[in-house]
Amino acid sequence: METEKIISDTAARCAGSPIAVYGGEQFFASLSRAAEGTGIALSRGEGCAAIVEEGEECPPELPCIVVPPHEGDLAREQFAGMLKDLLFAFPVAAIDVVVPGWVRSLPADNSAVSELVERVLSRSREVKSMSDCAALASALEGCEGWEGECALDLSLSDGRATLRANIRDGAFFDLLSETAGEDIADEGALMSFAVSAAQARREYSRIRGAFESARATGYGIVPPDDGEMKLEKPEVIRRGGGTGVKLKAAAPSYHIIRVDVDGEVSPILGQTDGGAGGLPAAGEDMDEMWNANIFGRTLRDVVKENLAGRAGGMQEEVRSKLRRAITRIVNEGKGGVICILL
């Protein structure tokens, strides 16, 4: 059964291309008789791989095995043994890593995901042929988030190696806490977090469209919600010869305005004839300049503090007037606005 599987895998890997044979006529004839009825073609010229008789040189560009001279008939099992060695000489086509389903939901910068990717990439640089894949099984040894032993499956028919990685015991709540940004030590804490997260998600889903609109156009509106409506008693009205009903309700809506805040700071870094206090020279990396430290803070932090101060600098009275003005515009349908800044 194994013999037939090896022959089948070889035929699939070669995909119709012949295997080149380098050696004497008797060597080629012996292999040709063994290959009859297998669906595997042998060639004296080019091929996808090579079987080389001892004393001949291996072509450097092809997967290759060297075998002892053979003049008599080869048993099918002997021929399959050669093919198996040849399959392990083929290059690796792909390395697949299988992890528990919930791990795939973690962000790419999660510590366990980063650790896994780094280890597999590092070890994969040593893997060239299928025979090198055994090194992958120990790729996760010494990892904090993963078990050291991994199951390794090789598909010789297409050159794929599959590494099955298992998260270490007890790591679920550690990774959950890291992702959530708060301590979730057990199932009770998980349920409490899920309840609060579900509530936050419902609230955000209501205002999400308004935020996206404010980012894109500068203005977003959260329409009134049924749960916040205050309904007054319907009032019967008579006009002329007709009768009607006056319906009145009130509900808050939320108007989100994008305000582009400008900020500028000019800290004194040294004497006029001196340098810029150890800052990177102009023209160097922009991130390096903004992350330079002065007075115990980075330039980025200094400007951020300035912007935050301006953003929250509107007086309470001005905020109240602005809210009343927008309320009148909405309720009275007035389109004209005159703004005087003092």
Buried (B, 14 or more C-beta within 10 A) or exposed (E): EEBEEBBBBBBBBBEEEBBBBBBBEEBBBBBEEBBEEBEBBBBEEEBBBBBBBEEBEBBEEBBBBBBEEBEEEBEBEBBBBBBBBBBBBBEBEEBEBBBEEEBEEBEEEBBBBBBBEEBBEEBBEEBEBBBBBEEBBBBBEEBEBBBEEBEBEBBBBEBBBBBBBBBBEEBBBBBBBBBBEEEBEEEEBBEEBEEEEEEEEEEEEEBEEBBEBBEEEEEBBBEBEEEEEEEEEEEEEEEEEEEEEEEEEEEEBEBBEBEEEEBEEEEEBEEEEEEEBEBBEEEEEEEEBBEBEBEEEBBEBBBEEBBEEEEEEEEEEEEEEBEEEBEEBEEEEEEEEEEEEE
